[in-house]
Amino acid sequence: MREGILFVISAPSGAGKTSLCKEIIDFFPELRQSVSFTTRSPRLGEQDGVDYFFVSPQEFRRMVAADEFVEWAEVHGNCYGTSRSTLDLWRAQGMDVVLDIDCQGAAQLKNSSTGAVFIFILPPGVEELRRRLTGRNLDTVEVIERRIRNAEGEIREARWYDYLIINDRLELAAGELKGVIMAERCRTNRILPVLRTTFPSLRDT
């Protein structure tokens, strides 16, 4: 059994990352999606333990001090973090994991030895991004403009990711994301250690 692959997916707000993650989780039933801890308040319809684990700032600081996060970052005034124990357990059991995090958290993982695959989701353009953010009816005009400004900085980080997917049409972008996952599962360095137990002639390779 190989170690589970960690797929780190980042995108500016409004690029469609959440919808794409749902598409691949539905398509790959054995794929796990890590649920982040956050200090922000739940939005309408969000459930604790499903969308996020909602905790107080005091509890979040305690978890940081106890080294319970494999990565954490402050984004738009709120803190987000990924549980180290859950991630390690799933990967040790051979489960592939999707981690939906921002560029700050992804950079922390990039500099560690997780062997993660980094995927950045891009909107087709700034105006389309603004249209999507406005259409969600979740934020004020001021918040939307701040998200647009932040998006420009986040997009500059896209150059160091392993894969870039432009989400112009959801079904096409979802197909590309599925293709990345299937290709990474077939990489020689992931499959060869497993095959050595089945094919004796491969044991010396």
Phi and psi in degrees as GROMACS dihedral restraints (atoms count N, CA, C in turn):
[ dihedral_restraints ]
;  ai    aj    ak    al  type     phi  dphi    fc
    3     4     5     6     1   -81.1    20    10
    4     5     6     7     1   162.2    20    10
    6     7     8     9     1   -69.9    20    10
    7     8     9    10     1   142.8    20    10
    9    10    11    12     1   -63.4    20    10
   10    11    12    13     1   147.3    20    10
   12    13    14    15     1   -89.3    20    10
   13    14    15    16     1   138.4    20    10
   15    16    17    18     1  -100.7    20    10
   16    17    18    19     1   115.2    20    10
   18    19    20    21     1  -100.7    20    10
   19    20    21    22     1   111.2    20    10
   21    22    23    24     1   -97.7    20    10
   22    23    24    25     1   119.4    20    10
   24    25    26    27     1  -117.6    20    10
   25    26    27    28     1   125.6    20    10
   27    28    29    30     1  -126.7    20    10
   28    29    30    31     1   158.6    20    10
   30    31    32    33     1  -172.3    20    10
   31    32    33    34     1   153.8    20    10
   33    34    35    36     1   -68.3    20    10
   34    35    36    37     1   153.7    20    10
   36    37    38    39     1   -57.2    20    10
   37    38    39    40     1   128.8    20    10
   39    40    41    42     1    97.8    20    10
   40    41    42    43     1    -2.5    20    10
   42    43    44    45     1   -79.7    20    10
   43    44    45    46     1   -12.2    20    10
   45    46    47    48     1    97.5    20    10
   46    47    48    49     1    20.1    20    10
   48    49    50    51     1   -61.8    20    10
   49    50    51    52     1   -43.0    20    10
   51    52    53    54     1   -62.5    20    10
   52    53    54    55     1   -43.3    20    10
   54    55    56    57     1   -64.4    20    10
   55    56    57    58     1   -40.2    20    10
   57    58    59    60     1   -67.8    20    10
   58    59    60    61     1   -39.4    20    10
   60    61    62    63     1   -62.7    20    10
   61    62    63    64     1   -39.9    20    10
   63    64    65    66     1   -63.5    20    10
   64    65    66    67     1   -40.5    20    10
   66    67    68    69     1   -59.5    20    10
   67    68    69    70     1   -45.3    20    10
   69    70    71    72     1   -76.7    20    10
   70    71    72    73     1   -31.4    20    10
   72    73    74    75     1   -65.5    20    10
   73    74    75    76     1   -38.7    20    10
   75    76    77    78     1   -67.8    20    10
   76    77    78    79     1   -34.4    20    10
   78    79    80    81     1   -78.1    20    10
   79    80    81    82     1   -38.6    20    10
   81    82    83    84     1  -109.6    20    10
   82    83    84    85     1    90.1    20    10
   84    85    86    87     1   -62.6    20    10
   85    86    87    88     1   -21.8    20    10
   87    88    89    90     1   -85.9    20    10
   88    89    90    91     1    -6.1    20    10
   90    91    92    93     1   -79.3    20    10
   91    92    93    94     1   137.1    20    10
   93    94    95    96     1  -106.2    20    10
   94    95    96    97     1   143.8    20    10
   96    97    98    99     1  -113.3    20    10
   97    98    99   100     1   122.7    20    10
   99   100   101   102     1   -70.0    20    10
  100   101   102   103     1   135.9    20    10
  102   103   104   105     1  -100.3    20    10
  103   104   105   106     1   119.7    20    10
  105   106   107   108     1   -78.6    20    10
  106   107   108   109     1   155.9    20    10
  108   109   110   111     1   -90.6    20    10
  109   110   111   112     1   143.4    20    10
  111   112   113   114     1  -147.3    20    10
  112   113   114   115     1   153.7    20    10
  114   115   116   117     1   -94.8    20    10
  115   116   117   118     1    -5.2    20    10
  117   118   119   120     1   -77.6    20    10
  118   119   120   121     1   161.4    20    10
  120   121   122   123     1   -77.2    20    10
  121   122   123   124     1   149.3    20    10
  123   124   125   126     1   -64.3    20    10
  124   125   126   127     1   141.2    20    10
  126   127   128   129     1   -85.2    20    10
  127   128   129   130     1   167.7    20    10
  129   130   131   132     1   -55.7    20    10
  130   131   132   133     1   124.8    20    10
  132   133   134   135     1    91.2    20    10
  133   134   135   136     1   -12.1    20    10
  135   136   137   138     1   -77.5    20    10
  136   137   138   139     1   144.0    20    10
  138   139   140   141     1  -118.4    20    10
  139   140   141   142     1   137.4    20    10
  141   142   143   144     1   -66.0    20    10
  142   143   144   145     1   131.1    20    10
  144   145   146   147     1    87.0    20    10
  145   146   147   148     1   -10.6    20    10
  147   148   149   150     1  -109.5    20    10
  148   149   150   151     1   -57.4    20    10
  150   151   152   153     1   -84.5    20    10
  151   152   153   154     1   -47.6    20    10
  153   154   155   156     1  -150.6    20    10
  154   155   156   157     1   164.6    20    10
  156   157   158   159     1   -95.7    20    10
  157   158   159   160     1   111.4    20    10
  159   160   161   162     1   -89.3    20    10
  160   161   162   163     1   118.7    20    10
  162   163   164   165     1  -129.2    20    10
  163   164   165   166     1   163.1    20    10
  165   166   167   168     1   -75.9    20    10
  166   167   168   169     1   158.8    20    10
  168   169   170   171     1   -57.2    20    10
  169   170   171   172     1   -35.6    20    10
  171   172   173   174     1   -64.8    20    10
  172   173   174   175     1   -43.2    20    10
  174   175   176   177     1   -67.2    20    10
  175   176   177   178     1   -37.2    20    10
  177   178   179   180     1   -63.6    20    10
  178   179   180   181     1   -44.0    20    10
  180   181   182   183     1   -62.3    20    10
  181   182   183   184     1   -37.5    20    10
  183   184   185   186     1   -62.0    20    10
  184   185   186   187     1   -42.5    20    10
  186   187   188   189     1   -66.5    20    10
  187   188   189   190     1   -36.8    20    10
  189   190   191   192     1   -63.2    20    10
  190   191   192   193     1   -46.7    20    10
  192   193   194   195     1   -63.6    20    10
  193   194   195   196     1   -30.7    20    10
  195   196   197   198     1   -86.3    20    10
  196   197   198   199     1     4.2    20    10
  198   199   200   201     1    58.4    20    10
  199   200   201   202     1    40.5    20    10
  201   202   203   204     1   -88.5    20    10
  202   203   204   205     1    -5.0    20    10
  204   205   206   207     1  -109.0    20    10
  205   206   207   208     1   136.7    20    10
  207   208   209   210     1   -78.0    20    10
  208   209   210   211     1   -25.2    20    10
  210   211   212   213     1  -157.4    20    10
  211   212   213   214     1   151.9    20    10
  213   214   215   216     1  -156.0    20    10
  214   215   216   217     1   156.7    20    10
  216   217   218   219     1  -157.2    20    10
  217   218   219   220     1   158.9    20    10
  219   220   221   222     1  -102.1    20    10
  220   221   222   223     1   123.8    20    10
  222   223   224   225     1  -131.8    20    10
  223   224   225   226     1   126.8    20    10
  225   226   227   228     1    52.4    20    10
  226   227   228   229     1    35.5    20    10
  228   229   230   231     1    85.6    20    10
  229   230   231   232     1    -0.4    20    10
  231   232   233   234     1  -122.5    20    10
  232   233   234   235     1   155.5    20    10
  234   235   236   237     1  -101.7    20    10
  235   236   237   238     1   143.6    20    10
  237   238   239   240     1  -134.8    20    10
  238   239   240   241     1   141.3    20    10
  240   241   242   243     1  -149.9    20    10
  241   242   243   244     1   156.6    20    10
  243   244   245   246     1  -112.7    20    10
  244   245   246   247     1   128.8    20    10
  246   247   248   249     1   -65.0    20    10
  247   248   249   250     1   125.3    20    10
  249   250   251   252     1   -68.9    20    10
  250   251   252   253     1   -43.5    20    10
  252   253   254   255     1   -65.6    20    10
  253   254   255   256     1   -41.3    20    10
  255   256   257   258     1   -65.5    20    10
  256   257   258   259     1   -44.6    20    10
  258   259   260   261     1   -61.8    20    10
  259   260   261   262     1   -46.6    20    10
  261   262   263   264     1   -63.7    20    10
  262   263   264   265     1   -40.1    20    10
  264   265   266   267     1   -63.8    20    10
  265   266   267   268     1   -49.7    20    10
  267   268   269   270     1   -61.0    20    10
  268   269   270   271     1   -45.9    20    10
  270   271   272   273     1   -67.2    20    10
  271   272   273   274     1   -35.6    20    10
  273   274   275   276     1   -65.4    20    10
  274   275   276   277     1   -27.8    20    10
  276   277   278   279     1   -86.1    20    10
  277   278   279   280     1     4.8    20    10
  279   280   281   282     1    83.9    20    10
  280   281   282   283     1    12.6    20    10
  282   283   284   285     1   -88.2    20    10
  283   284   285   286     1   132.9    20    10
  285   286   287   288     1   -79.1    20    10
  286   287   288   289     1   142.4    20    10
  288   289   290   291     1  -127.7    20    10
  289   290   291   292     1   135.6    20    10
  291   292   293   294     1   -98.4    20    10
  292   293   294   295     1   128.0    20    10
  294   295   296   297     1  -119.5    20    10
  295   296   297   298     1   111.7    20    10
  297   298   299   300     1   -96.3    20    10
  298   299   300   301     1    96.3    20    10
  300   301   302   303     1  -138.3    20    10
  301   302   303   304     1   167.3    20    10
  303   304   305   306     1   -82.9    20    10
  304   305   306   307     1   176.8    20    10
  306   307   308   309     1   -63.9    20    10
  307   308   309   310     1   -34.3    20    10
  309   310   311   312     1   -62.1    20    10
  310   311   312   313     1   -48.5    20    10
  312   313   314   315     1   -66.0    20    10
  313   314   315   316     1   -39.3    20    10
  315   316   317   318     1   -62.1    20    10
  316   317   318   319     1   -39.1    20    10
  318   319   320   321     1   -63.9    20    10
  319   320   321   322     1   -36.8    20    10
  321   322   323   324     1   -61.7    20    10
  322   323   324   325     1   -42.9    20    10
  324   325   326   327     1   -70.4    20    10
  325   326   327   328     1   -33.7    20    10
  327   328   329   330     1   -61.4    20    10
  328   329   330   331     1   -34.3    20    10
  330   331   332   333     1   -87.5    20    10
  331   332   333   334     1     1.5    20    10
  333   334   335   336     1  -104.4    20    10
  334   335   336   337     1  -174.2    20    10
  336   337   338   339     1  -106.9    20    10
  337   338   339   340     1    42.5    20    10
  339   340   341   342     1   -79.0    20    10
  340   341   342   343     1   -19.3    20    10
  342   343   344   345     1    66.2    20    10
  343   344   345   346     1    27.4    20    10
  345   346   347   348     1   -72.9    20    10
  346   347   348   349     1   160.1    20    10
  348   349   350   351     1  -106.2    20    10
  349   350   351   352     1   126.5    20    10
  351   352   353   354     1  -107.4    20    10
  352   353   354   355     1   125.5    20    10
  354   355   356   357     1  -127.5    20    10
  355   356   357   358     1   128.9    20    10
  357   358   359   360     1  -113.8    20    10
  358   359   360   361     1   130.3    20    10
  360   361   362   363     1   -99.7    20    10
  361   362   363   364     1   124.5    20    10
  363   364   365   366     1  -109.6    20    10
  364   365   366   367     1   142.7    20    10
  366   367   368   369     1   -76.7    20    10
  367   368   369   370     1   161.4    20    10
  369   370   371   372     1   -69.3    20    10
  370   371   372   373     1   -17.2    20    10
  372   373   374   375     1   179.7    20    10
  373   374   375   376     1   167.8    20    10
  375   376   377   378     1   -66.9    20    10
  376   377   378   379     1   -40.9    20    10
  378   379   380   381     1   -66.7    20    10
  379   380   381   382     1   -37.9    20    10
  381   382   383   384     1   -66.5    20    10
  382   383   384   385     1   -36.5    20    10
  384   385   386   387     1   -62.9    20    10
  385   386   387   388     1   -43.5    20    10
  387   388   389   390     1   -63.1    20    10
  388   389   390   391     1   -40.5    20    10
  390   391   392   393     1   -62.6    20    10
  391   392   393   394     1   -41.8    20    10
  393   394   395   396     1   -66.5    20    10
  394   395   396   397     1   -43.6    20    10
  396   397   398   399     1   -63.5    20    10
  397   398   399   400     1   -40.2    20    10
  399   400   401   402     1   -66.8    20    10
  400   401   402   403     1   -40.2    20    10
  402   403   404   405     1   -67.6    20    10
  403   404   405   406     1   -19.0    20    10
  405   406   407   408     1   -73.3    20    10
  406   407   408   409     1   -22.4    20    10
  408   409   410   411     1    55.5    20    10
  409   410   411   412     1    37.9    20    10
  411   412   413   414     1  -108.5    20    10
  412   413   414   415     1   -21.6    20    10
  414   415   416   417     1  -129.6    20    10
  415   416   417   418     1   158.3    20    10
  417   418   419   420     1   -74.6    20    10
  418   419   420   421     1   168.8    20    10
  420   421   422   423     1   -59.6    20    10
  421   422   423   424     1   -40.3    20    10
  423   424   425   426     1   -63.7    20    10
  424   425   426   427     1   -41.9    20    10
  426   427   428   429     1   -66.3    20    10
  427   428   429   430     1   -40.4    20    10
  429   430   431   432     1   -61.8    20    10
  430   431   432   433     1   -44.6    20    10
  432   433   434   435     1   -64.9    20    10
  433   434   435   436     1   -35.3    20    10
  435   436   437   438     1   -66.2    20    10
  436   437   438   439     1   -39.1    20    10
  438   439   440   441     1   -65.2    20    10
  439   440   441   442     1   -36.7    20    10
  441   442   443   444     1   -63.7    20    10
  442   443   444   445     1   -44.6    20    10
  444   445   446   447     1   -63.0    20    10
  445   446   447   448     1   -42.1    20    10
  447   448   449   450     1   -64.9    20    10
  448   449   450   451     1   -35.5    20    10
  450   451   452   453     1   -60.8    20    10
  451   452   453   454     1   -37.8    20    10
  453   454   455   456     1   -61.7    20    10
  454   455   456   457     1   -39.4    20    10
  456   457   458   459     1   -70.1    20    10
  457   458   459   460     1   -39.3    20    10
  459   460   461   462     1   -65.3    20    10
  460   461   462   463     1   -39.7    20    10
  462   463   464   465     1   -64.4    20    10
  463   464   465   466     1   -30.9    20    10
  465   466   467   468     1   -63.1    20    10
  466   467   468   469     1   -26.6    20    10
  468   469   470   471     1   -77.4    20    10
  469   470   471   472     1   -12.6    20    10
  471   472   473   474     1   -61.5    20    10
  472   473   474   475     1   -23.0    20    10
  474   475   476   477     1   -63.1    20    10
  475   476   477   478     1   -25.6    20    10
  477   478   479   480     1   -95.6    20    10
  478   479   480   481     1     1.2    20    10
  480   481   482   483     1   -75.1    20    10
  481   482   483   484     1   157.4    20    10
  483   484   485   486     1   -75.1    20    10
  484   485   486   487     1   -33.9    20    10
  486   487   488   489     1  -136.6    20    10
  487   488   489   490     1   143.2    20    10
  489   490   491   492     1  -120.4    20    10
  490   491   492   493     1   128.8    20    10
  492   493   494   495     1  -125.4    20    10
  493   494   495   496     1   124.5    20    10
  495   496   497   498     1   -90.9    20    10
  496   497   498   499     1   119.1    20    10
  498   499   500   501     1   -93.0    20    10
  499   500   501   502     1    78.8    20    10
  501   502   503   504     1   -87.5    20    10
  502   503   504   505     1   -51.1    20    10
  504   505   506   507     1  -119.4    20    10
  505   506   507   508     1   126.3    20    10
  507   508   509   510     1   -55.9    20    10
  508   509   510   511     1   -44.5    20    10
  510   511   512   513     1   -65.9    20    10
  511   512   513   514     1   -34.8    20    10
  513   514   515   516     1   -72.1    20    10
  514   515   516   517     1   -44.0    20    10
  516   517   518   519     1   -64.5    20    10
  517   518   519   520     1   -39.3    20    10
  519   520   521   522     1   -63.2    20    10
  520   521   522   523     1   -39.0    20    10
  522   523   524   525     1   -62.9    20    10
  523   524   525   526     1   -40.4    20    10
  525   526   527   528     1   -66.5    20    10
  526   527   528   529     1   -40.7    20    10
  528   529   530   531     1   -65.8    20    10
  529   530   531   532     1   -41.0    20    10
  531   532   533   534     1   -61.3    20    10
  532   533   534   535     1   -39.6    20    10
  534   535   536   537     1   -62.8    20    10
  535   536   537   538     1   -39.5    20    10
  537   538   539   540     1   -61.7    20    10
  538   539   540   541     1   -46.0    20    10
  540   541   542   543     1   -62.8    20    10
  541   542   543   544     1   -45.6    20    10
  543   544   545   546     1   -65.0    20    10
  544   545   546   547     1   -39.8    20    10
  546   547   548   549     1   -65.8    20    10
  547   548   549   550     1   -41.9    20    10
  549   550   551   552     1   -65.6    20    10
  550   551   552   553     1   -33.7    20    10
  552   553   554   555     1   -67.1    20    10
  553   554   555   556     1   -22.3    20    10
  555   556   557   558     1   -97.5    20    10
  556   557   558   559     1     4.3    20    10
  558   559   560   561     1   -59.1    20    10
  559   560   561   562     1   141.2    20    10
  561   562   563   564     1   -56.7    20    10
  562   563   564   565     1   -43.2    20    10
  564   565   566   567     1   -67.3    20    10
  565   566   567   568     1   -16.7    20    10
  567   568   569   570     1   -90.9    20    10
  568   569   570   571     1   -36.5    20    10
  570   571   572   573     1   -85.3    20    10
  571   572   573   574     1   -37.3    20    10
  573   574   575   576     1   -57.0    20    10
  574   575   576   577     1   -45.7    20    10
  576   577   578   579     1   -58.8    20    10
  577   578   579   580     1   -32.9    20    10
  579   580   581   582     1   -72.1    20    10
  580   581   582   583     1   -41.1    20    10
  582   583   584   585     1   -69.8    20    10
  583   584   585   586     1   -22.9    20    10
  585   586   587   588     1   -61.4    20    10
  586   587   588   589     1   -28.1    20    10
  588   589   590   591     1   -77.4    20    10
  589   590   591   592     1   -19.4    20    10
  591   592   593   594     1   -98.7    20    10
  592   593   594   595     1   -36.7    20    10
  594   595   596   597     1  -116.0    20    10
  595   596   597   598     1   102.7    20    10
  597   598   599   600     1   -56.8    20    10
  598   599   600   601     1   -30.1    20    10
  600   601   602   603     1   -67.9    20    10
  601   602   603   604     1   -14.5    20    10
  603   604   605   606     1   -93.5    20    10
  604   605   606   607     1    -4.3    20    10
  606   607   608   609     1   -66.4    20    10
  607   608   609   610     1   -24.7    20    10
  609   610   611   612     1   -95.5    20    10
  610   611   612   613     1     4.5    20    10
